[in-house]
Each structure stands twice: as structure tokens, then as C-alpha cells.
């Protein structure tokens, strides 16, 4: 089952750290990994996720929380 993060009045309604997520990537591939931390971009007002592949390597991007899908 897949779902997106839920947002409330003041941001995310759940803690994304430790969740397994997927992100559509170039050439039809999909990045899979685990969220290890978050960071907030004050200029854009967005919450970015720091994600690592299951082998321990970091993702090439820090996607916004609304762009990823949670894998359950």
C-alpha cells in the first residue's frame, strides 16, 4: 500500500524519520530508501527529506516531503 505524507495546519502530521519512501526518477526508474532526517528551507517554506538507499548511500537529491510516496 502506498500513500503520501499528510499535512495539517502547521506542517506534517507525522514524523517522516524512519519511513520507507519511493521517488520517481529519470528514465522511468524509482529511487527507494529510508528517511534519516529532515531539513526546512526557510526561503521556500518547504520541508526536505534526507534519504539513504538501503545500501547506505545517500540519494542524489533531497526531495520535498510532498514529492515522495510512503511504502507500507
C-alpha positions in Angstrom: 0.0 0.0 0.0 1.3 3.4 -0.9 0.3 6.8 0.4 1.6 10.4 0.7 2.5 12.3 3.8 -0.4 14.1 5.4 -0.2 17.8 6.0 -2.0 19.8 8.7 -2.2 23.5 9.5 1.4 23.6 10.8 3.1 21.1 8.5 3.4 17.3 8.6 1.1 15.5 10.9 3.5 12.6 11.4 7.2 12.1 11.8 8.8 11.1 8.5 12.1 9.8 10.0 12.4 6.0 9.7 9.7 5.7 6.9 10.5 3.9 3.7 9.8 6.1 0.7 9.9 6.0 -3.2 10.5 8.8 -5.7 10.0 8.5 -9.5 13.4 9.3 -11.1 14.8 9.8 -14.6 14.4 7.2 -17.3 11.4 5.6 -15.6 13.4 4.4 -12.6 12.3 4.7 -9.0 14.5 5.6 -6.0 13.8 3.6 -2.9 15.2 4.4 0.6 14.7 5.3 4.2 14.3 8.8 5.6 17.1 9.6 8.0 16.5 13.3 8.8 14.6 16.4 7.6 15.6 20.0 6.9 13.4 23.1 6.5 14.1 25.6 3.7 13.2 29.0 5.2 13.3 30.8 1.8 10.9 28.4 0.0 9.0 27.2 3.1 9.4 23.6 2.2 10.4 20.5 4.2 13.2 18.5 2.6 13.9 14.8 3.4 17.4 13.4 3.6 17.1 9.8 2.4 19.5 6.9 2.1 19.3 3.9 -0.2 19.1 0.6 1.6 22.8 0.0 0.9 23.6 3.2 2.9 24.4 5.6 0.0 22.7 9.0 0.1 20.1 9.8 -2.6 21.4 12.3 -5.3 18.6 14.8 -4.3 16.8 15.9 -1.1 13.2 15.8 -2.2 10.4 17.8 -0.6 8.1 15.7 1.5 5.1 16.1 -0.8 7.1 14.5 -3.8 7.7 11.1 -2.3 5.4 8.2 -1.7 5.4 6.2 1.6 5.8 2.5 1.3 4.0 0.4 3.9 
